[in-house]
Amino acid sequence: MKSSAYLRIGELAERFDLAPHVLRHWEAMGLLTPADRVSGRRRYTRDHVIRVLTIIRAKAGGMSLEQIREVLSVSGGAERHELLRRHHADLERRLAEITASKALVEHLMRCTAEDFTRCPDYRRIAEGVAGPHEDGCVV
C-alpha cells in the first residue's frame, strides 16, 4: 500500500476477512481512529492497516477489546509495560496448559491400551498435568 493510497471500509475489512461493521464497532469503541471522510465515505490509511493488524494480533493473543483499548490508549510507557507484563504472564500460563494438553493428546495418539485411562504412562502424564491439590495429593 503506497503512503498516498487509501482504502474504503469494505476494502480494509476484506483485507482481514472482517465484516465492515466490525471496523465501525472498533471505531465506536475507540480502538480505531475514525477515518477521514471524502464525500461521506471513510478513507483508511496505512496507519489504519497497522492498527487493525495490532488489534487482530492482540485478540488472537487472548486480549479482550477493552484490554486492547487500554494498551493502545495508555500514555505512559511504564503503565503500558505493566499492562503487557500481566498479559504476558497470562500467556505463559496458557502456553503451559496448552503444552500439557498437547502431551496428553500425543500420548493418546500412540497409546494402544484398550482403556487409556488405565494406561500407566497416560496416568503419569495426566497426574503431572493436574498438579498437586491443596492437600498435596495429585489427582
C-alpha positions as semicolon CSV with decimal commas, in nm:
position;residue;x (nm);y (nm);z (nm)
1;M;0,000;0,000;0,000
2;K;0,151;0,332;-0,106
3;S;0,156;0,604;0,156
4;S;-0,084;0,809;-0,058
5;A;-0,320;0,517;-0,120
6;Y;-0,648;0,493;0,065
7;L;-0,881;0,204;0,132
8;R;-1,257;0,219;0,160
9;I;-1,412;0,044;0,458
10;G;-1,510;-0,261;0,252
11;E;-1,158;-0,294;0,115
12;L;-0,998;-0,271;0,457
13;A;-1,246;-0,518;0,603
14;E;-1,198;-0,762;0,316
15;R;-0,821;-0,745;0,354
16;F;-0,858;-0,900;0,701
17;D;-1,167;-1,112;0,632
18;L;-1,377;-0,891;0,858
19;A;-1,724;-0,751;0,815
20;P;-1,727;-0,371;0,772
21;H;-1,945;-0,336;1,083
22;V;-1,652;-0,474;1,289
23;L;-1,438;-0,177;1,184
24;R;-1,723;0,061;1,266
25;H;-1,758;-0,105;1,607
26;W;-1,385;-0,070;1,672
27;E;-1,409;0,298;1,579
28;A;-1,702;0,344;1,820
29;M;-1,501;0,173;2,097
30;G;-1,201;0,398;2,038
31;L;-0,976;0,116;1,915
32;L;-0,951;0,251;1,565
33;T;-0,925;0,620;1,493
34;P;-1,203;0,739;1,268
35;A;-1,101;0,754;0,906
36;D;-1,110;1,076;0,712
37;R;-1,421;1,104;0,500
38;V;-1,442;1,211;0,141
39;S;-1,794;1,252;0,003
40;G;-1,921;1,074;0,313
41;R;-1,704;0,765;0,262
42;R;-1,435;0,656;0,501
43;R;-1,078;0,658;0,370
44;Y;-0,835;0,438;0,560
45;T;-0,459;0,480;0,551
46;R;-0,159;0,256;0,612
47;D;-0,173;0,362;0,977
48;H;-0,522;0,214;0,997
49;V;-0,396;-0,110;0,842
50;I;-0,125;-0,135;1,109
51;R;-0,379;-0,060;1,382
52;V;-0,615;-0,332;1,254
53;L;-0,324;-0,577;1,243
54;T;-0,241;-0,484;1,601
55;I;-0,599;-0,537;1,717
56;I;-0,628;-0,871;1,538
57;R;-0,297;-0,998;1,679
58;A;-0,388;-0,885;2,031
59;K;-0,726;-1,059;2,005
60;A;-0,555;-1,376;1,883
61;G;-0,333;-1,349;2,190
62;G;-0,639;-1,356;2,412
63;M;-0,684;-0,990;2,489
64;S;-1,034;-0,851;2,521
65;L;-1,127;-0,543;2,322
66;E;-1,126;-0,345;2,646
67;Q;-0,772;-0,462;2,725
68;I;-0,659;-0,376;2,374
69;R;-0,811;-0,029;2,401
70;E;-0,634;0,023;2,733
71;V;-0,295;-0,079;2,589
72;L;-0,344;0,136;2,281
73;S;-0,460;0,441;2,474
74;V;-0,235;0,443;2,781
75;S;0,000;0,737;2,766
76;G;0,286;0,626;2,990
77;G;0,542;0,367;2,889
78;A;0,563;0,230;3,244
79;E;0,186;0,182;3,264
80;R;0,179;0,013;2,923
81;H;0,468;-0,209;3,028
82;E;0,278;-0,320;3,340
83;L;-0,037;-0,398;3,141
84;L;0,166;-0,600;2,894
85;R;0,365;-0,773;3,169
86;R;0,041;-0,902;3,323
87;H;-0,085;-1,019;2,986
88;H;0,249;-1,186;2,916
89;A;0,222;-1,379;3,244
90;D;-0,125;-1,495;3,141
91;L;0,006;-1,603;2,800
92;E;0,285;-1,801;2,969
93;R;0,028;-1,978;3,190
94;R;-0,192;-2,057;2,890
95;L;0,107;-2,184;2,690
96;A;0,195;-2,421;2,975
97;E;-0,163;-2,550;2,978
98;I;-0,162;-2,599;2,602
99;T;0,175;-2,778;2,616
100;A;0,045;-3,014;2,886
101;S;-0,273;-3,084;2,687
102;K;-0,066;-3,147;2,377
103;A;0,144;-3,404;2,565
104;L;-0,174;-3,590;2,665
105;V;-0,307;-3,589;2,310
106;E;0,026;-3,704;2,167
107;H;0,035;-3,994;2,410
108;L;-0,324;-4,089;2,327
109;M;-0,239;-4,095;1,956
110;R;0,031;-4,357;2,029
111;C;-0,137;-4,543;2,316
112;T;-0,257;-4,893;2,237
113;A;-0,434;-4,954;2,569
114;E;-0,799;-5,054;2,538
115;D;-0,885;-4,812;2,821
116;F;-0,633;-4,530;2,802
117;T;-0,732;-4,403;3,147
118;R;-0,574;-4,721;3,290
119;C;-0,251;-4,679;3,094
120;P;0,033;-4,616;3,341
121;D;0,206;-4,370;3,107
122;Y;-0,117;-4,179;3,050
123;R;-0,180;-4,164;3,424
124;R;0,172;-4,035;3,486
125;I;0,128;-3,762;3,226
126;A;-0,223;-3,674;3,348
127;E;-0,107;-3,653;3,708
128;G;0,175;-3,424;3,607
129;V;-0,073;-3,205;3,420
130;A;-0,319;-3,188;3,708
131;G;-0,054;-3,086;3,959
132;P;-0,086;-3,104;4,334
133;H;-0,410;-3,011;4,509
134;E;-0,430;-2,803;4,825
135;D;-0,377;-3,112;5,040
136;G;-0,069;-3,210;4,839
137;C;-0,241;-3,500;4,663
138;V;-0,227;-3,537;4,290
139;V;-0,549;-3,627;4,116
